[in-house]
Amino acid sequence: MDTLKRAFKYVIRKRGKTLILFMLFLTIGILVLSGISIKRAGDISQDSLRKTMGGELTIDVNYSDENPYYKEEKFEDGRIIYSSKQMTVDMVEKVMKISGMRSCEASVDTLCQIDDIDFFSGNIPIEEEFKNMTTVVGTYSTETNDYFQSGKVKLIEGKNINSDNGNPEIIISKDLAELNHLKVGDQLAVTNTKGNKIEITIVGIFQQKEVESIEEKVTSYEKIQNKIFTNIQTIMAIEESPYITGFTTIHAQIEDPAKMNQIVEEIKKIDEFEWDKKAFSININNETFERAEMSLKKVENFINIFLLVVVIVSIIILSLILNMWGRSRIHETGVYLALGLEKVQIIGQYILEVLIVAMFAFIVAYFPGRVVSDQLSDYLMKHPETEQGVAMRETSTEIGIEEGEIDVEISIEEIVMVYIIGVAIIIIATTISTFSIMHLKPRELLTKMS
């Protein structure tokens, strides 16, 4: 208790030194608080980045000789390559059930002939035999299909199609329906590859977001208005050949791209894929996330270096100041030792003196610290010529944050961290500054003073 009283009296008595220490710790507090709060904002941005962007992976049939199910059939006018091992509805559903999946879609497509229907013409000439043909997309569900998920097309009438049932159902475009005077509930006759007729029912109408531009080269069967969506059972019935016996592609969206490898390992545990036979391949698309994450790490490294420099410089400056002032307290230190005070008590008093000043300085630092944090983040955002500015702008663009919208908040955690760092600086600096004096005996101190 006496130590604390002496520390308070010294701080009050030495107003000039107290003011110098207060300004020093105010500066340290502002800089450290700004660095920590921006670092925390970067961590929050990284979490937002993962949630906003997610990750992507595709599982595709392996069209190479490594796949024992790979087939190649040659004809006079070309060849057909396919795999006799394709993905079933059950395999798709097992992938869907893996924890961490945001969405999962499976698809396969083929050309089929539809009788008594007119299609929109493309700007690439095609042979006569293809004029009554269009692309039919066999999907696990139009609710999760990439065309519908991305907003390229939107269901405006009727219902979605799922592969839960094998009903011969299709969804066509509004333009195609109007061109041929069709509506939901109408039936169409489809000629499959064996020449058999299949009656399919229109259960939905979609509206495309936009059509191909005049400059874009497409055939009639590639035009978005001519596309037809159906379930896997219907497209298999239309094809009726070993070329399509299931899905050829699974496209999955991952909630957290940081867990991509973990999800891939779970997929590889599904035995039906026969991974040892290399029937399928997994392709990961994490490039956008990794690029943005790398940008955030650049900012994080910059802040870490900034904080380290602040701490080291603070220790050096504070040590020099306290060492200089400590020479004027040689007599005081010698008297304390002569009175029987332990060296630890004396050092403790000196630390307390500095801590008292720092405590008030760090509280005051909160207010200018908020301003400096915002100004520093805005500076980095508005100065793309700096590496850190480029990193912050790239990351903000990826997660949809406009310039000036990065909100750097200072919470109680940052304030506590400032005090922890401040106490560490004070203890180290005080120990360094008093080392040359405290190892002397009282008589030596008094002699040195004289």
Secondary structure, DSSP 8 states (H G I E B T S, - for coil): -HHHHHHHHHHHH-HHHHHHHHHHHHHHHHHHHHHHHHHHHHHHHHHHHHHHH-EEEEEEE--STTSTTEEEEEETTEEEEEES--B-HHHHHHHHTSTTEEEEEEEEEEEEEETT------SS---GGGTTEEEEEEESBTTT-HHHHTTSEEEEEE---BTTS---EEEEEHHHHHHTT--TT-EEEEE-TTS-EEEEEEEEEEEES----TTS---GGGSGGG-EEE-HHHHHHHH-STT-SSBSEEEEEES-GGGHHHHHHHHTT-GGG-GGGT-EEEEEE-HHHHHHHHHHHHHHHHHHHHHHHHHHHHHHHHHHHHHHHHHTTHHHHHHHHHTT--HHHHHHHHHHHHHHHHHHHHHHHHHHHHHHHHHHHHHHHH-TTSHHHHHHHHHHHHTT--TT-------HHHHHHHHHHHHHHHHHHHHHHHHHHHTS-HHHHHHHH-
